[in-house]
Amino acid sequence: MSLLDKVKEAGVIGAGGAGFPTHAKLASKAEYILLNGAECEPLLRVDQQLMEIFPDEIIKGFEAARE
């Protein structure tokens, strides 16, 4: 089963509030992929911490999405 199929079957959606299906983004062909690590509140640091603690996993995820 491909990554796209797994994401679609799991029902993964974006965290931006609109509930946009992630499989639709993965199915499209984009020249660039952007990681938005900006928090919505000034004192939140969750995205920053995740990027500091798990940089290799994040990069592997981007590489998988690229394929």
C-alpha positions in Angstrom: 0.0 0.0 0.0 1.4 3.4 -1.0 1.8 6.3 1.4 -1.0 8.1 -0.4 -3.3 5.2 0.1 -2.4 4.8 3.8 -3.0 8.5 4.4 -6.3 8.5 2.6 -7.5 5.3 4.4 -6.5 6.8 7.7 -8.6 9.9 7.1 -5.7 12.3 7.8 -6.7 15.9 7.5 -4.8 19.2 7.9 -4.6 20.9 11.2 -5.4 24.4 9.8 -9.1 24.3 10.8 -10.6 23.6 7.4 -10.2 19.9 7.6 -8.6 19.7 4.1 -7.8 16.1 3.3 -4.0 15.5 3.4 -4.2 12.8 0.6 -5.4 15.5 -1.8 -2.3 17.6 -1.1 0.0 14.5 -1.4 -1.7 13.5 -4.7 -0.9 16.9 -6.3 2.4 17.6 -7.9 4.2 20.6 -6.4 7.6 21.9 -7.2 8.1 23.0 -3.5 6.9 21.7 -0.1 6.9 24.2 2.7 7.1 23.4 6.4 5.3 26.1 8.4 6.6 26.0 11.9 5.0 29.2 13.0 2.8 29.0 16.0 -0.6 30.8 16.2 0.1 32.1 19.7 3.3 34.0 20.8 4.2 31.8 23.7 3.6 28.4 22.1 6.8 26.5 21.2 5.4 23.0 20.3 6.4 23.2 16.6 9.8 24.5 17.5 10.4 21.7 20.0 9.2 19.1 17.5 11.6 20.4 14.9 14.5 20.5 17.4 13.8 17.0 18.9 12.8 15.1 15.7 14.5 16.8 12.7 15.5 13.5 11.1 11.9 12.1 11.3 10.5 15.4 9.8 13.0 15.3 6.9 12.1 11.6 6.3 8.4 12.6 6.2 9.2 15.3 3.6 11.2 12.8 1.5 8.3 10.3 1.6 5.8 13.1 0.6 8.0 14.0 -2.3 7.7 10.6 -3.8 
